[in-house]
């Protein structure tokens, strides 16, 4: 049995430097010193805008929740007042009704 292996490169040196990553033709970008600083400043401004928008949404949500809680608190206080006045009137009328019943029995 005969195995034939096709070798693409004749040597390890050819294999390494034939790849475009290691080729001698490389693209070099020249960036002025001010551009990275400008990019950083732009990123900081965007982050600041995001923080301000988040703060505004958070405050709006907080105010909405406080209003809901205040409304519920007011509702409960009104219900308690109504319950107290109902139970008070039933308590004050109960002795009179007992007195009326006892007078009628006489």
Buried (B, 14 or more C-beta within 10 A) or exposed (E): EEEEEEEEEEEEEEEEEEEEEEEEEEEEEEEEEEEEEEEEEEEEEEEEEEEEEEEEEEEEEEEEEEEEEEEEEEEEEEEEEEEEEEEEEEEEEEEEEEEEEEEEEE
